[in-house]
Amino acid sequence: MTYYDWLGVLSVIMLVMFIGIGWWAYSPRNKARFDDAANSILDDEPVDTPNGDKH
């Protein structure tokens, strides 16, 4: 295979990865987790870390 054939294969792989990441990001089963992460900055409660510190 030539260099340009590999570029075509790489383009297809990257397109499939892009579509897969978009599908994962907008999947309804991830909505609750992403909403929690987005709103966590607004929480007033301190977060416990594994070593017991509060942030």
C-alpha positions in Angstrom: 0.0 0.0 0.0 1.2 3.5 -0.8 1.4 6.4 1.5 -1.9 7.9 0.1 -3.7 4.6 0.8 -2.7 4.8 4.4 -3.9 8.4 4.6 -7.3 7.3 3.3 -7.4 4.5 5.9 -6.4 6.9 8.7 -9.1 9.4 7.6 -11.8 6.7 7.8 -10.5 5.6 11.3 -10.5 9.2 12.5 -14.0 9.8 11.1 -15.3 6.7 12.9 -13.7 7.8 16.2 -15.2 11.3 15.8 -18.7 9.8 15.3 -18.2 7.4 18.2 -17.1 10.2 20.6 -20.1 12.3 19.5 -22.4 9.4 20.1 -21.0 8.7 23.5 -21.1 12.4 24.5 -24.8 12.8 23.5 -25.9 9.4 24.7 -29.0 9.7 27.0 -27.5 7.2 29.6 -24.6 9.7 30.2 -26.8 12.7 30.7 -27.2 12.4 34.5 -23.5 11.9 35.0 -22.6 14.9 32.8 -25.2 17.1 34.5 -23.8 16.2 37.9 -20.3 17.1 36.7 -21.4 20.3 35.2 -23.3 21.4 38.4 -20.6 20.2 40.8 -18.8 23.6 40.5 -22.0 25.3 41.9 -22.3 23.0 45.0 -21.5 24.6 48.3 -20.8 21.3 50.0 -17.1 20.5 50.5 -15.9 17.4 48.7 -14.2 14.7 50.8 -10.9 13.5 49.3 -9.5 10.0 50.0 -7.0 11.5 52.5 -9.7 13.2 54.6 -9.1 16.8 53.5 -12.0 19.1 52.6 -11.9 21.3 49.5 
